Amino acid sequence: MTAGRSGLDTVTGSLPPAGQAGRRGRRSRRTAVLVTACSASLAGGAVAVPSARPAALGVVVALAAIPFARRLVEGAAWCLPPLVGVTFLLADTSGRSLATGPVRYLATVVVLATILAVGVRRDARSAALRSVAAVLVVYGILGTLYGRLVLGTVDGALPLIGPMVIACLPPVRNWSATACWRSGLRVLSVACSLFAVGSGLSRLGVLPAAQIDVLNHEKAYLVVLGVTAALAARDRVLVPLSLAATVFAFVTYSAATYLVAAAAAAGTVALAGWAPGLVCRVGLAAAVAIGTVIAVLHVDELIGVFDEYFRLVGKTDNGATREALYRTALGRLHDPVLSDLFTRETTVVGKLAGTDVVVPVHNDYLAVTLGGGVVASALLLGVFLLANGLALRTVRGPAGVWQRRTVVVLLAAVNGAAVSAFANPVFMNPGASAVTFAVLAALVAACRPESPAPEDRGDAAARVRTLTSRAGGRERRDPAGGRGSS
């Protein structure tokens, strides 16, 4: 099989045994019969009860997707967490992920349920990342519970901390030994391109008004993910379609966040191409940490960088409002080290349209610092720095070409979200936060060493033949099994 074909294609020379193929065929036929029977029953019920039609349609679509989902579970399980998260946002026509109360954590529950249903595997390579995330989760949840139950705090840090539970789980595992990287990239590209189209349609008023904030520009890293996944998959159909969807989303609402996410993706690709060693990575991490602290403390001054852009695209410049929010948050930061131990509000009162309203700080690093001090901000930043280190180690290692492409694409999306959080409430939005950490979970799973994918075996076999031919001229094996000079 030539390199570049999908991992779901048949591999010449690697066919399953006849009995195994027969069992798979019987399972596929039984699944098809079951799906058809259930769909017919639901269709009949929807005709009899018109009010049940939307729910019945959703169940039919889910049943029809079972065979396709099974193929992903077998070889591309890494793509399921972000795929489920993006699908939830697309289906959230009533804005549940932005509502008050426990319902806004439904996206987190759905992603967690997907990971646990597919199954996880222990992974020592990502243990440091998951441990840091777990420390921040425990710190934040304990402080938030104390504030809610004892101090009566209303707007705590749970929206920011709760979805991070996704990042604490071990990586999801494939059900088969064959990895299907290209197929997963295609699926993610389609889902994120649909997100981009939905974002544009919501701005035009075609979709319900509740979806404007669900599919908004704060999740621009998903739009960029649609393009980068198509490019990495080298799909001639998806590349122009994802680009068109991105342009459509940007034209309908020309937010600078799209440019920031694209720049973060480009920087990630350059970083992966460089693939620095351990010493350079430590130096870069220290520089990023120091730069982040400086940027958080002087974030109001950075807003002026985009003044000219807003004038160029004719978009309302809300920099003054953001500056007021940042000044209010910094004014409440009486203890920079630990702040209020997450026991107090992480929101501020801002003036929007002439009215004082409670709003999130439009900088998640400042928000987490307001909640738990520099310690909490360092833990959050540490999660993303460790994710970069894990990805760069994978790129420098013996991973196949398709695995490396997948890792770079997912890392670009994670970095896009991390950079966008400097000027948007990405992690304070439970829906966006759940999808972000779902992408991080996909990255962790993609970084785990796997058996060679079918599309990589041709290259691997060629390398083995080359090395063997070179060794043949220098070594020979004697009859006793030892080696001697030729």
C-alpha positions as CSV (number, residue, x, y, z in Angstrom):
1,M,0.0,0.0,0.0
2,T,1.4,3.4,-0.9
3,A,1.9,6.1,1.7
4,G,-0.8,8.6,2.0
5,R,-3.8,6.2,1.9
6,S,-6.3,6.1,4.7
7,G,-5.7,3.8,7.6
8,L,-9.2,2.4,7.1
9,D,-8.3,1.0,3.7
10,T,-7.4,-2.6,3.2
11,V,-3.7,-3.3,3.6
12,T,-2.2,-5.8,1.2
13,G,-0.3,-8.4,3.0
14,S,-1.9,-7.5,6.4
15,L,-5.4,-9.0,5.9
16,P,-7.1,-10.4,9.0
17,P,-7.5,-14.1,9.2
18,A,-10.6,-15.6,7.5
19,G,-12.4,-16.4,10.7
20,Q,-11.8,-12.9,12.1
21,A,-13.0,-11.3,8.8
22,G,-16.1,-13.5,9.0
23,R,-16.9,-12.4,12.5
24,R,-16.5,-8.8,11.5
25,G,-18.8,-9.3,8.6
26,R,-21.5,-10.9,10.8
27,R,-21.2,-8.1,13.3
28,S,-21.6,-5.5,10.6
29,R,-24.7,-7.2,9.2
30,R,-26.3,-7.5,12.7
31,T,-25.5,-3.8,13.3
32,A,-27.1,-2.8,10.0
33,V,-30.2,-4.9,10.7
34,L,-30.5,-3.5,14.2
35,V,-30.1,0.1,13.0
36,T,-32.7,-0.3,10.3
37,A,-35.2,-1.9,12.6
38,C,-34.8,0.8,15.3
39,S,-34.9,3.6,12.7
40,A,-38.1,2.2,11.2
41,S,-39.7,2.0,14.7
42,L,-38.7,5.5,15.6
43,A,-40.0,6.8,12.2
44,G,-43.4,5.2,12.9
45,G,-43.5,6.6,16.4
46,A,-42.7,10.1,15.1
47,V,-45.6,9.9,12.6
48,A,-48.0,8.9,15.4
49,V,-46.6,11.5,17.9
50,P,-45.6,14.7,16.0
51,S,-44.1,16.3,19.1
52,A,-41.6,13.5,19.3
53,R,-40.2,14.1,15.8
54,P,-37.1,16.2,16.8
55,A,-36.0,13.6,19.4
56,A,-36.7,10.8,17.0
57,L,-34.7,12.4,14.3
58,G,-31.8,12.8,16.7
59,V,-31.9,9.2,17.7
60,V,-32.1,8.0,14.1
61,V,-29.0,10.1,13.2
62,A,-27.2,8.7,16.2
63,L,-28.1,5.1,15.2
64,A,-27.0,5.7,11.6
65,A,-23.7,6.9,12.9
66,I,-23.0,3.8,14.9
67,P,-21.1,1.8,12.2
68,F,-19.0,4.9,11.4
69,A,-18.3,5.6,15.0
70,R,-17.2,2.0,15.5
71,R,-14.6,2.4,12.8
72,L,-13.3,5.5,14.5
73,V,-13.2,3.7,17.9
74,E,-11.2,0.9,16.4
75,G,-8.4,3.0,14.8
76,A,-8.9,6.7,15.5
77,A,-10.3,6.9,19.0
78,W,-8.1,9.9,19.7
79,C,-10.4,12.1,17.6
80,L,-13.6,11.2,19.4
81,P,-13.3,13.7,22.4
82,P,-13.1,16.8,20.3
83,L,-15.5,15.4,17.7
84,V,-18.1,14.8,20.4
85,G,-17.5,18.3,21.9
86,V,-17.8,20.1,18.6
87,T,-20.9,18.1,17.7
88,F,-22.5,19.1,21.1
89,L,-21.9,22.8,20.3
90,L,-23.4,22.4,16.9
91,A,-26.5,20.8,18.4
92,D,-26.8,23.3,21.2
93,T,-29.5,25.5,19.5
94,S,-30.8,26.7,22.9
95,G,-27.5,27.8,24.4
96,R,-27.3,25.3,27.2
97,S,-23.5,25.5,27.4
98,L,-24.0,29.2,28.3
99,A,-26.9,28.8,30.7
100,T,-26.7,29.1,34.4
101,G,-26.8,26.1,36.7
102,P,-25.5,22.5,36.2
103,V,-26.8,22.2,32.6
104,R,-23.9,24.3,31.3
105,Y,-21.5,21.4,32.2
106,L,-23.4,19.0,30.0
107,A,-20.6,19.3,27.3
108,T,-18.1,18.2,29.9
109,V,-20.2,15.3,30.9
110,V,-20.6,14.2,27.3
111,V,-16.9,14.3,26.6
112,L,-16.0,12.5,29.8
113,A,-18.6,9.8,29.1
114,T,-17.2,9.3,25.6
115,I,-13.7,8.9,26.9
116,L,-14.7,6.4,29.6
117,A,-17.0,4.5,27.3
118,V,-14.2,4.0,24.7
119,G,-11.7,3.2,27.4
120,V,-8.3,4.7,28.5
121,R,-4.8,3.3,28.9
122,R,-2.1,4.2,31.4
123,D,0.5,6.5,29.9
124,A,3.7,7.5,31.7
125,R,4.7,10.1,29.1
126,S,1.7,12.3,29.9
127,A,1.7,11.8,33.6
128,A,3.3,15.1,34.4
129,L,0.7,17.0,32.4
130,R,-2.2,15.2,33.9
131,S,-0.8,15.6,37.4
132,V,-0.5,19.4,37.1
133,A,-4.0,19.5,35.7
134,A,-5.2,17.4,38.6
135,V,-3.5,19.7,41.2
136,L,-5.2,22.7,39.7
137,V,-8.6,21.0,39.6
138,V,-8.4,19.9,43.2
139,Y,-7.2,23.4,44.3
140,G,-10.0,25.1,42.4
141,I,-12.8,22.8,43.3
142,L,-12.0,22.7,47.0
143,G,-11.8,26.5,47.1
144,T,-14.9,27.0,45.0
145,L,-17.0,24.6,47.2
146,Y,-15.8,26.3,50.4
147,G,-16.7,29.7,48.9
148,R,-20.1,28.5,47.8
149,L,-21.1,26.6,50.9
150,V,-19.5,28.7,53.6
151,L,-19.1,32.2,52.2
152,G,-22.1,32.2,49.8
153,T,-20.0,33.0,46.7
154,V,-22.1,33.0,43.6
155,D,-19.8,33.4,40.6
156,G,-16.9,31.1,41.6
157,A,-14.2,29.4,39.4
158,L,-16.1,26.2,38.7
159,P,-16.8,27.1,35.1
160,L,-13.1,27.6,34.6
161,I,-11.9,24.6,36.6
162,G,-14.6,22.0,36.2
163,P,-14.1,21.1,32.5
164,M,-10.4,20.6,33.2
165,V,-11.2,17.2,34.7
166,I,-11.1,16.0,31.0
167,A,-7.3,16.7,31.0
168,C,-6.8,14.6,34.1
169,L,-7.8,11.3,32.5
170,P,-5.4,8.9,30.9
171,P,-5.4,9.0,27.1
172,V,-8.2,7.2,25.2
173,R,-7.2,4.0,23.5
174,N,-7.9,2.4,20.1
175,W,-9.8,-0.8,20.1
176,S,-7.4,-2.2,17.4
177,A,-3.7,-2.1,17.0
178,T,-4.0,-0.2,13.7
179,A,-4.0,3.6,13.9
180,C,-6.0,5.5,11.4
181,W,-4.5,9.0,11.5
182,R,-5.7,10.4,8.2
183,S,-9.3,9.3,8.7
184,G,-9.4,11.1,12.1
185,L,-8.0,14.3,10.6
186,R,-10.7,14.2,7.9
187,V,-13.4,13.8,10.5
188,L,-12.2,16.7,12.6
189,S,-11.8,18.9,9.5
190,V,-15.5,18.2,8.5
191,A,-16.8,18.9,12.1
192,C,-14.8,22.1,12.5
193,S,-15.7,23.3,9.0
194,L,-19.4,22.8,9.9
195,F,-18.7,24.8,13.1
196,A,-17.3,27.7,10.9
197,V,-20.3,27.6,8.7
198,G,-22.6,27.6,11.7
199,S,-20.7,30.5,13.1
200,G,-21.3,32.6,10.0
201,L,-25.0,31.5,9.7
202,S,-25.6,32.5,13.3
203,R,-24.3,36.0,12.6
204,L,-26.6,36.3,9.6
205,G,-29.6,35.3,11.7
206,V,-30.2,32.0,9.9
207,L,-29.6,30.0,13.0
208,P,-31.3,30.6,16.4
209,A,-30.0,33.7,18.2
210,A,-29.0,31.6,21.1
211,Q,-26.2,30.0,19.0
212,I,-24.4,33.3,18.3
213,D,-22.5,33.0,21.6
214,V,-22.2,29.2,21.3
215,L,-20.6,29.3,17.9
216,N,-18.8,32.6,18.3
217,H,-15.3,33.9,17.5
218,E,-13.9,33.0,20.9
219,K,-13.6,29.4,19.6
220,A,-11.7,30.6,16.5
221,Y,-9.1,27.9,17.2
222,L,-11.7,25.3,16.0
223,V,-12.1,27.1,12.7
224,V,-8.4,27.1,12.2
225,L,-8.3,23.4,13.2
226,G,-10.7,22.6,10.3
227,V,-8.2,24.1,7.8
228,T,-5.0,22.6,9.4
229,A,-6.6,19.1,9.7
230,A,-7.6,19.2,6.0
231,L,-4.1,20.4,5.0
232,A,-2.4,17.7,7.1
233,A,-4.7,15.0,5.6
234,R,-3.8,16.3,2.1
235,D,-7.5,16.0,1.1
236,R,-8.1,17.9,-2.1
237,V,-11.8,18.2,-1.4
238,L,-11.7,19.3,2.3
239,V,-8.9,21.9,1.9
240,P,-10.9,24.3,-0.3
241,L,-14.1,23.6,1.6
242,S,-12.5,24.3,5.0
243,L,-10.9,27.4,3.6
244,A,-14.2,28.6,2.2
245,A,-15.9,27.9,5.6
246,T,-13.2,29.9,7.4
247,V,-13.5,32.9,5.0
248,F,-17.3,32.8,5.5
249,A,-17.0,32.9,9.3
250,F,-14.4,35.6,9.2
251,V,-16.3,37.8,6.7
252,T,-19.6,37.7,8.7
253,Y,-17.7,38.7,11.9
254,S,-14.1,40.0,11.4
255,A,-12.9,39.4,14.9
256,A,-9.1,39.7,15.5
257,T,-9.3,36.3,17.4
258,Y,-9.3,34.5,14.0
259,L,-5.9,36.2,13.2
260,V,-4.6,35.4,16.6
261,A,-5.5,31.7,16.3
262,A,-4.1,31.5,12.8
263,A,-0.8,33.1,14.0
264,A,-0.6,30.6,16.9
265,A,-1.1,27.8,14.4
266,A,1.6,29.1,12.1
267,G,4.0,29.5,15.1
268,T,3.3,26.0,16.2
269,V,4.1,24.5,12.8
270,A,7.4,26.5,12.8
271,L,8.2,25.3,16.4
272,A,7.4,21.7,15.4
273,G,9.7,22.0,12.3
274,W,12.5,23.2,14.6
275,A,11.7,20.5,17.2
276,P,14.2,21.9,19.8
277,G,15.9,19.6,22.3
278,L,15.3,19.5,26.1
279,V,17.6,22.4,27.0
280,C,16.0,24.7,24.4
281,R,12.5,23.6,25.5
282,V,13.2,24.5,29.1
283,G,14.5,27.9,28.1
284,L,11.5,28.5,25.9
285,A,9.1,27.5,28.7
286,A,10.8,29.9,31.1
287,A,10.6,32.7,28.5
288,V,6.9,32.0,27.9
289,A,6.2,31.9,31.6
290,I,7.9,35.2,32.3
291,G,6.3,36.8,29.2
292,T,2.9,35.6,30.3
293,V,3.2,37.2,33.8
294,I,4.3,40.5,32.2
295,A,1.5,40.3,29.7
296,V,-1.1,39.6,32.4
297,L,0.0,42.5,34.5
298,H,0.1,44.9,31.5
299,V,-2.7,43.4,29.4
300,D,-4.5,46.7,29.2
301,E,-1.6,48.2,27.3
302,L,-1.5,45.3,24.8
303,I,-5.0,46.1,23.6
304,G,-3.9,49.2,21.8
305,V,-2.0,46.9,19.3
306,F,-5.3,46.1,17.6
307,D,-6.7,49.6,17.4
308,E,-5.6,50.0,13.8
309,Y,-7.1,46.6,12.9
310,F,-10.5,47.5,14.2
311,R,-10.4,50.8,12.2
312,L,-9.3,48.8,9.1
313,V,-12.2,46.3,9.1
314,G,-14.8,48.8,10.4
315,K,-15.4,46.8,13.6
316,T,-16.4,48.4,16.9
317,D,-13.4,48.7,19.1
318,N,-14.3,47.4,22.5
319,G,-10.7,47.9,23.8
320,A,-11.9,50.6,26.4
321,T,-14.4,48.1,27.9
322,R,-11.7,45.4,28.2
323,E,-9.3,47.8,29.8
324,A,-11.9,48.7,32.4
325,L,-12.5,45.0,33.1
326,Y,-8.8,44.4,33.5
327,R,-8.3,47.4,35.8
328,T,-11.1,46.2,38.0
329,A,-9.7,42.7,38.2
330,L,-6.2,43.9,39.0
331,G,-7.6,46.2,41.6
332,R,-9.1,43.3,43.4
333,L,-5.9,41.3,43.4
334,H,-4.8,42.1,46.9
335,D,-2.6,38.9,47.3
336,P,-0.8,38.1,44.0
337,V,0.5,34.7,45.2
338,L,-2.7,32.9,46.3
339,S,-5.3,35.6,46.0
340,D,-8.5,34.3,47.7
341,L,-7.8,30.5,47.3
342,F,-10.7,30.3,44.8
343,T,-13.2,31.1,47.5
344,R,-14.3,34.4,45.9
345,E,-15.8,35.6,42.6
346,T,-13.7,35.3,39.5
347,T,-16.0,37.7,37.6
348,V,-16.1,41.5,37.7
349,V,-18.8,44.2,37.3
350,G,-18.5,45.9,33.9
351,K,-20.5,48.5,32.1
352,L,-22.0,47.2,28.9
353,A,-24.3,49.4,26.9
354,G,-24.5,51.8,29.8
355,T,-25.6,49.1,32.3
356,D,-23.5,47.6,35.1
357,V,-23.5,43.8,34.6
358,V,-21.5,40.9,36.0
359,V,-19.2,39.6,33.3
360,P,-16.2,37.3,33.1
361,V,-12.8,38.9,32.9
362,H,-11.9,38.7,29.2
363,N,-8.5,37.2,30.0
364,D,-8.6,33.7,31.5
365,Y,-5.1,33.9,32.9
366,L,-6.0,37.1,34.8
367,A,-9.3,35.4,35.9
368,V,-7.5,32.3,37.3
369,T,-5.0,34.6,39.0
370,L,-7.9,36.6,40.5
371,G,-9.2,33.3,41.8
372,G,-6.1,31.4,43.0
373,G,-3.2,33.8,42.6
374,V,0.0,33.4,40.5
375,V,0.2,29.8,41.7
376,A,-3.0,28.9,39.9
377,S,-2.0,30.8,36.8
378,A,1.3,29.0,36.8
379,L,-0.4,25.7,37.0
380,L,-2.7,26.5,34.1
381,L,0.2,27.7,32.0
382,G,2.1,24.6,33.0
383,V,-0.5,22.4,31.5
384,F,-0.1,24.0,28.1
385,L,3.7,24.1,28.4
386,L,3.8,20.4,29.2
387,A,1.5,19.7,26.3
388,N,4.0,21.5,24.0
389,G,6.9,19.5,25.5
390,L,5.0,16.2,25.1
391,A,4.2,17.0,21.5
392,L,7.7,18.1,20.6
393,R,9.2,14.9,22.1
394,T,6.8,12.9,20.0
395,V,7.7,14.8,16.8
396,R,11.5,14.3,17.6
397,G,10.9,10.6,18.2
398,P,10.3,7.6,16.0
399,A,6.7,8.4,15.3
400,G,5.4,7.9,11.7
401,V,4.7,10.8,9.4
402,W,0.9,10.7,9.8
403,Q,1.2,10.6,13.6
404,R,3.5,13.6,13.5
405,R,1.1,15.5,11.3
406,T,-1.7,14.7,13.7
407,V,0.2,15.8,16.7
408,V,1.2,19.1,15.1
409,V,-2.4,19.9,14.1
410,L,-3.8,19.2,17.5
411,L,-1.0,21.2,19.2
412,A,-1.7,24.1,16.9
413,A,-5.4,24.1,18.1
414,V,-4.4,23.8,21.8
415,N,-2.0,26.7,21.4
416,G,-4.6,28.7,19.5
417,A,-7.0,28.3,22.4
418,A,-4.3,29.2,25.0
419,V,-3.3,32.4,23.1
420,S,-6.9,33.4,22.5
421,A,-7.6,33.2,26.2
422,F,-5.5,36.3,26.7
423,A,-8.4,38.4,25.3
424,N,-11.4,36.1,25.5
425,P,-13.2,34.1,28.2
426,V,-12.4,30.8,26.6
427,F,-12.0,28.7,29.8
428,M,-14.6,30.7,31.7
429,N,-17.1,29.4,29.1
430,P,-17.9,25.8,30.1
431,G,-18.7,24.8,26.5
432,A,-15.5,26.2,25.0
433,S,-13.5,25.0,27.9
434,A,-14.8,21.4,27.5
435,V,-13.9,21.4,23.8
436,T,-10.5,22.9,24.5
437,F,-9.6,20.2,27.0
438,A,-11.1,17.6,24.6
439,V,-8.6,18.7,22.0
440,L,-5.9,18.5,24.6
441,A,-7.1,14.9,25.4
442,A,-6.8,14.1,21.7
443,L,-3.3,15.5,21.7
444,V,-2.2,13.4,24.6
445,A,-3.7,10.3,23.0
446,A,-2.0,11.1,19.7
447,C,1.4,11.4,21.4
448,R,1.2,7.9,22.8
449,P,3.5,5.4,20.9
450,E,1.4,3.2,18.7
451,S,2.1,0.4,16.3
452,P,2.9,1.6,12.8
453,A,-0.1,2.8,10.9
454,P,-0.8,1.1,7.5
455,E,0.1,4.2,5.6
456,D,3.5,4.3,7.4
457,R,4.3,0.6,6.9
458,G,5.5,1.1,3.3
459,D,8.0,3.7,4.4
460,A,9.1,1.5,7.4
461,A,9.5,-1.6,5.2
462,A,11.6,0.5,2.7
463,R,13.9,1.7,5.5
464,V,14.3,-1.9,6.8
465,R,15.2,-3.2,3.3
466,T,17.7,-0.3,2.9
467,L,19.4,-1.0,6.2
468,T,19.5,-4.8,5.5
469,S,21.1,-4.3,2.1
470,R,23.7,-2.0,3.6
471,A,24.5,-4.5,6.4
472,G,24.7,-7.4,3.9
473,G,27.9,-6.1,2.5
474,R,29.6,-5.8,5.9
475,E,28.3,-8.8,7.8
476,R,27.5,-12.4,7.4
477,R,26.0,-15.0,9.7
478,D,28.1,-18.1,10.3
479,P,26.4,-21.6,10.5
480,A,26.6,-21.5,14.3
481,G,24.5,-18.3,14.5
482,G,27.3,-15.9,15.3
483,R,28.5,-13.0,13.3
484,G,31.8,-12.5,11.6
485,S,33.5,-10.1,9.2
486,S,32.9,-10.7,5.6
